[in-house]
Each structure stands twice: as structure tokens, then as C-alpha cells.
Amino acid sequence: MSTAGALLLGGWLVAALVVLAIDGRLPAFLAVALPGTVVLLGIGSLIHHQLASSRYNRPSPSIPERYRVADDLCQPLAAVVAAAEQDATTTLARRR
């Protein structure tokens, strides 16, 4: 249904532009409509960019466990040290 609605809307817009072109008012319409459209699209893009979350705030699945544990402030220091030691022993075991 949405495709049919989009085609209908597009058809009406093309028909309106054809009528404006036949009447000789298309250049005046474009002179008024295009700058306003560019300004609105620019403002919308700026707002979208400013409201987007930072790529640095997104969790990454490739972060090692020792960093995830260290970033969690609710974890006790012993858990952080244990995770770092576990990572160190598995890294040494892989190298051998």
C-alpha cells in the first residue's frame, strides 16, 4: 500500500510541475522552493547529526573481558585483577 501511495504522490507532483511549466511559472516556483528546501534539509541534517549518539559511546563486542570488568565501577578490585590475570594466562597459553 505504501508503494502505491508513493507512486500516487509522485504522479501528482509531476503533474503539478508540468502544469507550472505549461503556464510558464516553473522558473519562479523553483527560484522560491529550492532555497527553502535546501535550508530545511540542512537544518534537519544538522539536528540529526547533533542528536546522534557518539560512536565512542557504543559498546563494542571486540573489547576483551578485562576491559569490560575494569569499566564496571560496581565490580570489586579483586574481580578486575582476576579478569586481567585470566586474560594474561590465556594469552601466554596461546603463544606457546
N, C-alpha and C positions, 0 to 999 in steps of 0.2 A: 504494500500500500504506500509506503514512503517513497518508493521509486516512482510510482505513478504521480504522486503529489509533487515530487521534484520536477518531473517532466512537465507537468501542467504549469507549475510556476515558471519554469524556464521558457515554456512556449508563450506565456502571457508577457514575460519581459521582452522577449524577442519581438513579439507583435507590437508592443508599445514603442520599442526603438525604431521599428520600421515605420510606424505612423509618424513619429517625430521626424524621421529622415524625409519622409514624403512631404511633410509640412514645412521642412526647412528649419526646424528648431533643434535638430540634433546637436550641432556645434555649441549652441548656447546651453543646452542641457548638460552636455559633457563638461563645459567650462565651469559650471556650477557644481555638478555632482562629483566629479573626480577629486578635486582638492579636499572636499569634505570627507569623502570615503577614505582617502589616504590618511587624513588626520585621525579619523576614528579607528582605522586599523592599526595605526602606530600607537595610539593610546591603549588600545586593547592588548597589543603585543607587550608594551611596557608593563602594564598591570599584571599580565600573565607571568612575565619574567620575574617581577618583584615578589609575587606571591608563591612562586615555585620554591620547594624546599631545596636546600643546598645539597649538592651531590656528595659532600663530605659528611652529611648527617645520616646518610642511608647506611643500613647495615650491609656488610659485605660477607658473603659466605666463605670467602677465602682467608679470613682472618684466623690465625691459629688460636687454639683454645687458651693458651697462656695470656694472650692479649684480651680475649673476651672476659676471662676471670679477673684480670687486673683492672679492667674498666668498670666492673661492677663494684660499686663502693659498699655494697652490703656484704660482700664476701670478706671473711676474715683473712688476715695476712697469711696464716698457715695454709689456706686453700690456694692462695696466689703462688706461694713458694712451691707447694706440692705440684701445681699445674706446670710451673716452669721447670721443675726437676723432671717431671714425667716427659715433657717435650724434649729436654736435653738428653735423656736416656734413649728415647726413641730415635732421635737424630743421630746419636752415636751408633746405635744398633744398625741403622740403615746404611751408614757409611762403611761399616765393616763387611 
